[in-house]
Amino acid sequence: MPEPTVAPIDHRDMRVAERVHAIQMAAYAQEARLLAASHFPPLDRTVADVHASQERFLGAFWETELVGTVSVEDGAGSTELVICSLTVAPACQRRGVARALLAAVLGDSRFKTIRVSTGARNVPAIALYSAFGFVEHARRTVGVEGLALVEFRWVRGV
């Protein structure tokens, strides 16, 4: 299968928001099972939440089919970016979609530092971020279940 193409997407278009949401829900349900979380807050996100989000979205496409998304927002200062979500439709995983999305984010030279968090038991995500040079920065627990998260940082030029 060819490399996916990555481009900005307009999540304020309701049809796009619905597709983004569908990908997120499928991927987050899979992640919740991986993390053994009975309540996984990202699964509470609605289409309306995606539609109204202040995050910026990139989509990964095979032909014209949206198969993955990444959303970002500005972090502290003008040179930090935060990856809010990176999701790939489960049927399209392990085919370079997440790598293409992450490469597109890292290719934006305006940002010196990029942060992302994932579940401490999400081995595939940890491997992906580590392969791109992200380094563990902190650990914390969240939610009623005390879900362990790992925060990673990537610094340009390091």
Residue frames as a rotation matrix with the C-alpha (Angstrom) as fourth column:
MET 1
0.583 0.812 0.000 0.00
0.812 -0.583 0.000 0.00
0.000 0.000 -1.000 0.00
PRO 2
-0.039 -0.617 0.786 1.37
0.514 -0.687 -0.514 3.48
0.857 0.383 0.344 -0.83
GLU 3
-0.832 -0.298 -0.468 2.29
0.555 -0.451 -0.699 6.05
-0.003 -0.841 0.541 1.79
PRO 4
0.285 0.950 -0.131 -0.71
0.945 -0.301 -0.131 8.01
-0.164 -0.086 -0.983 2.98
THR 5
-0.383 -0.311 0.870 -0.92
0.450 -0.885 -0.118 11.66
0.807 0.346 0.479 2.09
VAL 6
-0.190 0.243 -0.951 -1.28
0.947 -0.211 -0.243 14.13
-0.260 -0.947 -0.191 4.94
ALA 7
-0.573 0.095 0.814 -3.10
0.352 -0.869 0.348 17.44
0.740 0.486 0.464 4.69
PRO 8
-0.939 0.335 0.076 -4.95
-0.250 -0.514 -0.821 19.90
-0.235 -0.790 0.567 6.92
ILE 9
-0.543 0.840 -0.003 -8.61
0.654 0.425 0.625 19.07
0.526 0.338 -0.780 7.38
ASP 10
-0.686 0.396 0.610 -11.53
-0.473 -0.880 0.039 21.31
0.552 -0.262 0.792 8.33
HIS 11
-0.823 0.338 -0.456 -13.18
0.534 0.734 -0.420 19.74
0.192 -0.589 -0.785 11.36
ARG 12
-0.689 0.618 -0.379 -15.71
-0.234 -0.685 -0.690 22.59
-0.686 -0.387 0.616 11.32
ASP 13
-0.379 0.564 -0.734 -17.29
-0.798 0.202 0.568 20.85
0.469 0.801 0.373 8.34
MET 14
0.195 0.542 0.818 -19.79
-0.917 0.397 -0.045 18.54
-0.349 -0.741 0.574 10.05
ARG 15
0.927 0.119 -0.355 -19.11
-0.276 0.858 -0.433 15.64
0.253 0.499 0.828 7.65
VAL 16
0.020 -0.989 -0.147 -15.38
-0.201 0.140 -0.969 15.87
0.979 0.049 -0.196 8.43
ALA 17
-0.366 -0.105 0.925 -16.09
-0.909 -0.173 -0.379 16.12
0.200 -0.979 -0.032 12.17
GLU 18
0.663 0.679 0.316 -18.24
-0.719 0.695 0.016 12.98
-0.209 -0.237 0.949 11.95
ARG 19
0.752 -0.444 -0.487 -15.48
-0.004 0.737 -0.676 11.02
0.659 0.510 0.553 10.19
VAL 20
-0.310 -0.863 0.399 -12.81
-0.470 -0.226 -0.853 12.29
0.827 -0.452 -0.335 12.64
HIS 21
-0.047 0.390 0.920 -15.05
-0.996 0.057 -0.075 11.26
-0.082 -0.919 0.386 15.52
ALA 22
0.898 0.413 -0.153 -15.65
-0.432 0.894 -0.122 7.80
0.087 0.176 0.981 14.06
ILE 23
0.300 -0.875 -0.379 -11.91
0.032 0.406 -0.913 7.20
0.953 0.262 0.150 13.72
GLN 24
-0.451 -0.479 0.753 -11.26
-0.683 -0.359 -0.637 8.51
0.575 -0.801 -0.165 17.23
MET 25
0.324 0.655 0.683 -13.96
-0.937 0.322 0.136 6.35
-0.131 -0.684 0.718 18.81
ALA 26
0.914 -0.020 -0.405 -12.72
-0.119 0.942 -0.314 3.17
0.388 0.335 0.858 17.12
ALA 27
0.019 -0.996 -0.090 -9.10
0.059 0.091 -0.994 3.89
0.998 0.013 0.061 18.03
TYR 28
-0.399 -0.152 0.904 -9.91
-0.801 -0.422 -0.424 5.00
0.446 -0.894 0.047 21.59
ALA 29
0.710 0.650 0.271 -12.05
-0.704 0.642 0.304 1.92
0.024 -0.407 0.913 22.23
GLN 30
0.676 -0.560 -0.479 -9.08
0.217 0.772 -0.597 -0.18
0.704 0.300 0.644 21.15
GLU 31
-0.338 -0.848 0.407 -6.74
-0.183 -0.366 -0.913 1.84
0.923 -0.383 -0.031 23.40
ALA 32
0.104 0.456 0.884 -9.10
-0.967 -0.163 0.198 1.53
0.234 -0.875 0.423 26.38
ARG 33
0.963 0.213 -0.164 -8.98
-0.191 0.971 0.145 -2.26
0.190 -0.108 0.976 26.01
LEU 34
0.285 -0.943 -0.171 -5.18
0.287 0.254 -0.924 -2.14
0.915 0.215 0.343 25.73
LEU 35
-0.533 -0.491 0.689 -4.95
-0.398 -0.573 -0.716 -0.05
0.747 -0.656 0.110 28.90
ALA 36
-0.482 0.470 -0.739 -7.60
0.704 0.711 -0.007 -2.15
0.522 -0.524 -0.673 30.70
ALA 37
-0.982 0.183 -0.048 -9.51
-0.133 -0.846 -0.517 1.06
-0.135 -0.501 0.855 31.43
SER 38
-0.430 0.896 0.110 -13.21
0.878 0.443 -0.180 0.67
-0.210 0.019 -0.978 32.16
HIS 39
0.776 0.581 -0.245 -13.72
0.486 -0.799 -0.355 4.44
-0.402 0.157 -0.902 31.87
PHE 40
-0.355 -0.884 0.305 -11.53
0.875 -0.199 0.440 6.09
-0.328 0.423 0.845 29.22
PRO 41
-0.037 0.437 -0.898 -12.28
0.247 -0.867 -0.432 9.85
-0.968 -0.238 -0.076 29.04
PRO 42
-0.811 -0.249 -0.530 -11.47
-0.387 -0.451 0.804 10.27
-0.439 0.857 0.269 25.32
LEU 43
-0.817 0.559 0.144 -14.45
0.543 0.660 0.519 7.98
0.195 0.502 -0.842 24.61
ASP 44
-0.093 0.795 -0.599 -16.71
0.743 -0.345 -0.574 10.67
-0.663 -0.499 -0.559 26.11
ARG 45
-0.728 -0.256 -0.636 -15.86
-0.153 -0.844 0.515 13.05
-0.668 0.472 0.575 23.26
THR 46
0.253 0.906 0.340 -18.79
0.411 0.217 -0.886 13.79
-0.876 0.363 -0.317 20.94
VAL 47
-0.018 -0.154 0.988 -19.05
0.991 -0.131 -0.002 14.85
0.130 0.979 0.155 17.31
ALA 48
0.854 0.385 0.351 -20.07
0.338 -0.922 0.190 18.28
0.396 -0.043 -0.917 18.62
ASP 49
0.696 -0.674 -0.247 -16.83
0.091 -0.258 0.962 18.40
-0.712 -0.692 -0.118 20.66
VAL 50
-0.199 -0.762 0.616 -14.76
0.809 0.228 0.542 17.64
-0.554 0.606 0.571 17.56
HIS 51
0.244 0.413 0.878 -16.73
0.887 -0.461 -0.029 20.17
0.393 0.785 -0.478 15.52
ALA 52
0.943 0.223 0.248 -16.25
0.105 -0.904 0.414 22.94
0.316 -0.364 -0.876 18.11
SER 53
0.543 -0.778 -0.316 -12.64
0.763 0.300 0.572 22.12
-0.350 -0.552 0.756 18.97
GLN 54
0.860 -0.361 -0.361 -10.03
-0.393 -0.919 -0.017 24.87
-0.326 0.157 -0.932 18.92
GLU 55
0.045 -0.855 0.517 -7.39
0.085 0.519 0.851 22.26
-0.995 0.006 0.096 17.99
ARG 56
0.121 -0.103 -0.987 -5.92
-0.960 -0.265 -0.090 22.14
-0.253 0.959 -0.131 14.48
PHE 57
0.474 0.183 0.861 -6.32
-0.133 0.982 -0.135 18.86
-0.870 -0.050 0.490 12.60
LEU 58
-0.419 -0.509 -0.752 -4.32
-0.898 0.108 0.427 17.05
-0.136 0.854 -0.502 9.95
GLY 59
0.629 0.640 0.441 -5.74
-0.517 0.768 -0.377 14.05
-0.580 0.009 0.814 8.19
ALA 60
-0.659 -0.743 0.114 -4.03
-0.445 0.508 0.737 11.06
-0.606 0.435 -0.666 6.61
PHE 61
0.437 0.839 -0.325 -5.63
-0.719 0.109 -0.686 9.85
-0.540 0.534 0.651 3.41
TRP 62
-0.673 -0.391 0.628 -5.42
0.207 0.716 0.667 6.79
-0.710 0.579 -0.401 1.22
GLU 63
-0.531 0.476 0.701 -6.82
0.743 -0.137 0.656 8.07
0.409 0.868 -0.281 -2.04
THR 64
-0.365 0.462 0.808 -9.76
-0.261 -0.884 0.388 10.12
0.894 -0.069 0.444 -0.75
GLU 65
0.557 0.607 -0.567 -10.47
0.318 0.475 0.821 8.06
0.767 -0.637 0.071 2.37
LEU 66
0.128 -0.437 0.890 -9.61
-0.800 -0.576 -0.168 9.66
0.586 -0.690 -0.424 5.72
VAL 67
0.447 -0.032 -0.894 -7.84
0.188 0.980 0.059 6.92
0.875 -0.195 0.444 7.70
GLY 68
0.016 -0.455 -0.890 -6.14
0.994 0.106 -0.036 8.82
0.110 -0.884 0.454 10.54
THR 69
0.633 0.198 0.749 -5.96
0.188 -0.977 0.099 12.19
0.751 0.078 -0.655 12.23
VAL 70
-0.348 -0.642 -0.683 -3.73
0.922 -0.102 -0.374 14.20
0.170 -0.760 0.628 14.49
SER 71
0.695 0.526 0.490 -4.85
0.392 -0.849 0.354 17.28
0.603 -0.054 -0.796 16.38
VAL 72
-0.353 -0.881 -0.314 -2.54
0.879 -0.197 -0.435 19.87
0.322 -0.430 0.844 17.87
GLU 73
0.863 0.475 0.171 -2.68
0.395 -0.846 0.357 23.08
0.314 -0.241 -0.918 19.85
ASP 74
0.143 -0.824 0.548 -0.15
-0.193 -0.567 -0.801 25.67
0.971 0.009 -0.240 20.84
GLY 75
0.297 -0.158 -0.942 1.69
0.857 0.479 0.190 24.98
0.422 -0.863 0.277 24.08
ALA 76
0.621 -0.174 -0.764 3.52
0.486 -0.680 0.550 27.31
-0.615 -0.713 -0.338 26.41
GLY 77
-0.211 -0.716 -0.665 5.12
-0.173 -0.643 0.746 30.10
-0.962 0.273 0.011 24.42
SER 78
0.498 0.441 -0.747 5.18
-0.728 -0.255 -0.636 30.47
-0.471 0.860 0.194 20.67
THR 79
-0.199 -0.672 -0.713 7.62
-0.921 0.376 -0.098 27.62
0.334 0.638 -0.694 19.99
GLU 80
-0.886 -0.052 0.460 5.87
-0.269 0.867 -0.419 24.74
-0.377 -0.495 -0.783 21.76
LEU 81
-0.240 0.804 -0.544 3.22
-0.797 0.156 0.583 22.49
0.554 0.573 0.604 20.25
VAL 82
-0.544 0.178 0.820 1.07
-0.558 0.653 -0.512 19.90
-0.627 -0.736 -0.256 22.02
ILE 83
-0.736 0.376 -0.563 -0.25
-0.282 0.586 0.760 16.83
0.615 0.718 -0.326 20.23
CYS 84
-0.336 0.719 0.609 -3.75
-0.925 -0.130 -0.357 16.42
-0.178 -0.683 0.709 21.63
SER 85
0.454 0.478 0.752 -4.69
-0.282 0.878 -0.387 13.26
-0.845 -0.037 0.533 19.75
LEU 86
-0.461 -0.485 -0.743 -3.25
-0.885 0.195 0.422 10.94
-0.060 0.852 -0.520 17.16
THR 87
-0.005 0.583 0.813 -5.66
-0.332 0.765 -0.551 8.25
-0.943 -0.273 0.190 16.02
VAL 88
-0.733 -0.205 -0.648 -5.71
-0.679 0.260 0.686 5.77
0.028 0.944 -0.329 13.16
ALA 89
0.418 0.894 -0.159 -8.65
-0.897 0.434 0.081 3.65
0.141 0.109 0.984 12.06
PRO 90
0.210 -0.378 0.902 -7.92
-0.560 0.709 0.428 0.18
-0.801 -0.595 -0.062 13.48
ALA 91
0.786 0.139 0.602 -8.19
0.326 0.734 -0.596 -1.47
-0.524 0.665 0.532 10.05
CYS 92
0.842 -0.460 0.281 -5.44
0.074 -0.418 -0.906 0.85
0.534 0.783 -0.317 8.78
GLN 93
0.734 -0.582 0.351 -2.97
-0.593 -0.297 0.748 0.53
-0.331 -0.757 -0.563 11.65
ARG 94
0.197 -0.809 0.554 0.57
0.056 0.573 0.818 -0.78
-0.979 -0.130 0.158 11.20
ARG 95
0.405 -0.015 0.914 0.71
0.895 0.211 -0.393 0.63
-0.187 0.977 0.099 7.66
GLY 96
-0.555 -0.799 0.232 2.58
0.825 -0.564 0.030 3.91
0.107 0.208 0.972 8.20
VAL 97
0.289 0.749 0.596 -0.40
0.580 -0.632 0.514 6.17
0.762 0.197 -0.617 8.86
ALA 98
0.899 0.028 -0.436 0.66
0.406 -0.421 0.811 7.27
-0.161 -0.907 -0.390 12.36
ARG 99
-0.071 -0.995 -0.063 4.25
0.795 -0.095 0.599 7.68
-0.603 -0.008 0.798 11.18
ALA 100
-0.376 -0.025 0.926 3.11
0.801 -0.511 0.312 9.93
0.465 0.859 0.212 8.32
LEU 101
0.677 0.689 0.259 0.98
0.423 -0.652 0.629 12.05
0.603 -0.316 -0.733 10.66
LEU 102
0.726 -0.454 -0.516 3.76
0.477 -0.207 0.854 12.40
-0.495 -0.867 0.066 13.21
ALA 103
-0.312 -0.870 0.382 6.32
0.898 -0.139 0.417 13.25
-0.309 0.473 0.825 10.52
ALA 104
0.017 0.406 0.914 4.03
0.669 -0.684 0.291 16.01
0.743 0.606 -0.283 9.25
VAL 105
0.938 0.323 -0.126 3.75
0.295 -0.551 0.781 17.50
0.183 -0.769 -0.612 12.74
LEU 106
0.401 -0.866 -0.299 7.51
0.562 -0.025 0.827 17.36
-0.724 -0.499 0.476 13.31
GLY 107
-0.214 -0.488 0.846 8.07
0.976 -0.150 0.160 18.93
0.048 0.860 0.508 9.89
ASP 108
0.728 0.488 0.482 6.55
0.447 -0.871 0.207 22.22
0.520 0.065 -0.851 11.04
SER 109
-0.168 -0.981 -0.100 9.75
0.768 -0.067 -0.637 24.15
0.618 -0.184 0.764 11.74
ARG 110
0.095 0.251 0.963 7.97
-0.289 -0.919 0.268 26.88
0.953 -0.303 -0.015 13.74
PHE 111
0.861 0.365 0.355 8.02
-0.441 0.187 0.878 24.65
0.254 -0.912 0.322 16.79
LYS 112
-0.175 -0.982 0.069 11.11
-0.798 0.101 -0.595 23.84
0.577 -0.159 -0.801 18.84
THR 113
-0.921 -0.078 0.383 9.41
-0.335 0.663 -0.669 21.61
-0.201 -0.744 -0.637 21.39
ILE 114
-0.153 0.893 -0.424 6.55
-0.638 0.239 0.732 19.16
0.755 0.382 0.533 20.92
ARG 115
-0.754 -0.009 0.657 4.76
-0.599 0.421 -0.681 17.39
-0.270 -0.907 -0.322 23.79
VAL 116
-0.049 0.774 -0.631 2.50
-0.606 0.479 0.635 14.36
0.794 0.414 0.446 23.75
SER 117
-0.465 -0.021 0.885 1.04
-0.810 0.412 -0.416 12.03
-0.356 -0.911 -0.209 26.37
THR 118
-0.035 0.491 -0.871 -0.09
-0.587 0.695 0.415 8.43
0.809 0.526 0.264 26.11
GLY 119
0.866 0.392 0.312 -1.06
-0.487 0.513 0.707 5.58
0.118 -0.764 0.634 28.38
ALA 120
0.027 -0.931 0.365 1.93
-0.946 0.095 0.311 4.00
-0.324 -0.353 -0.878 30.10
ARG 121
-0.160 -0.023 0.987 0.74
-0.039 0.999 0.017 0.59
-0.986 -0.036 -0.161 28.88
ASN 122
0.878 0.458 -0.142 0.29
-0.121 -0.074 -0.990 1.72
-0.464 0.886 -0.009 25.26
VAL 123
0.097 -0.931 0.352 3.40
0.296 0.365 0.883 -0.02
-0.950 0.019 0.310 23.96
PRO 124
0.147 -0.075 0.986 2.74
0.987 0.075 -0.141 0.70
-0.064 0.994 0.085 20.25
ALA 125
0.890 0.211 0.405 2.38
0.262 -0.962 -0.075 4.46
0.374 0.173 -0.911 20.87
ILE 126
0.734 -0.677 -0.053 5.44
-0.210 -0.301 0.930 4.55
-0.646 -0.671 -0.363 23.13
ALA 127
0.026 -0.730 0.683 7.46
0.666 0.522 0.533 2.74
-0.745 0.441 0.500 20.46
LEU 128
0.454 0.214 0.865 6.28
0.847 -0.406 -0.344 5.21
0.277 0.888 -0.366 17.80
TYR 129
0.982 -0.048 0.180 7.17
-0.092 -0.965 0.244 8.30
0.162 -0.256 -0.953 19.80
SER 130
0.507 -0.848 0.153 10.51
-0.050 0.148 0.988 6.84
-0.861 -0.508 0.032 20.87
ALA 131
0.143 -0.432 0.890 11.37
0.891 0.448 0.074 5.99
-0.431 0.783 0.449 17.26
PHE 132
0.552 0.124 0.825 10.88
0.600 -0.747 -0.288 9.67
0.580 0.654 -0.486 16.37
GLY 133
-0.441 -0.880 0.178 13.19
0.452 -0.389 -0.802 10.85
0.775 -0.273 0.569 19.16
PHE 134
0.411 0.596 0.690 10.62
-0.444 -0.530 0.722 11.74
0.796 -0.603 0.047 21.81
VAL 135
-0.661 -0.664 -0.350 11.99
0.099 0.385 -0.918 11.33
0.743 -0.641 -0.189 25.32
GLU 136
0.256 0.749 -0.611 10.01
0.779 0.215 0.589 10.54
0.573 -0.627 -0.529 28.45
HIS 137
-0.419 -0.339 0.842 9.62
-0.068 -0.913 -0.402 13.71
0.905 -0.226 0.360 30.47
ALA 138
-0.661 0.276 0.698 7.11
-0.750 -0.198 -0.631 12.88
-0.036 -0.940 0.338 33.21
ARG 139
-0.667 0.562 -0.489 4.58
0.380 0.821 0.427 10.36
0.641 0.099 -0.761 34.49
ARG 140
-0.762 0.513 0.395 1.25
-0.643 -0.530 -0.553 11.02
-0.074 -0.675 0.734 36.15
THR 141
-0.786 0.615 0.068 -2.03
0.616 0.788 -0.014 9.34
-0.062 0.031 -0.998 36.90
VAL 142
-0.809 0.587 -0.008 -5.47
-0.574 -0.788 0.224 10.60
0.125 0.186 0.975 35.92
GLY 143
-0.146 0.909 -0.390 -9.09
-0.549 0.254 0.796 9.71
0.823 0.330 0.462 36.47
VAL 144
0.474 0.489 0.732 -10.91
-0.879 0.215 0.426 7.61
0.052 -0.845 0.532 38.98
GLU 145
0.984 -0.120 -0.133 -9.02
0.109 0.990 -0.093 4.50
0.142 0.077 0.987 37.89
GLY 146
0.515 -0.851 -0.103 -5.63
-0.312 -0.298 0.902 6.14
-0.798 -0.433 -0.419 38.32
LEU 147
0.904 -0.147 0.402 -4.71
0.424 0.438 -0.793 5.60
-0.059 0.887 0.458 34.67
ALA 148
0.175 -0.933 -0.313 -0.92
0.354 -0.237 0.905 5.94
-0.919 -0.269 0.289 34.31
LEU 149
0.978 0.096 0.184 0.19
0.207 -0.396 -0.895 8.37
-0.013 0.913 -0.407 31.60
VAL 150
-0.015 -0.999 -0.042 3.62
0.810 -0.037 0.585 9.08
-0.586 -0.025 0.810 30.16
GLU 151
0.896 0.198 -0.397 4.44
-0.028 -0.868 -0.495 12.54
-0.443 0.455 -0.773 28.86
PHE 152
0.159 -0.837 0.524 7.01
0.925 0.312 0.218 12.73
-0.346 0.450 0.824 26.09
ARG 153
0.642 -0.060 -0.764 8.92
-0.190 -0.978 -0.082 15.69
-0.743 0.198 -0.639 24.73
TRP 154
0.351 -0.548 0.759 10.68
0.931 0.288 -0.223 16.19
-0.097 0.785 0.612 21.44
VAL 155
0.511 -0.274 -0.814 13.14
0.012 -0.945 0.326 19.03
-0.859 -0.177 -0.480 21.02
ARG 156
0.989 -0.117 0.089 14.26
0.083 -0.060 -0.995 20.13
0.122 0.991 -0.050 17.56
GLY 157
0.438 -0.897 0.061 17.96
-0.562 -0.326 -0.760 19.58
0.702 0.299 -0.647 17.03
VAL 158
-0.036 -0.439 0.898 18.43
-0.959 0.268 0.093 17.21
-0.281 -0.858 -0.430 19.95
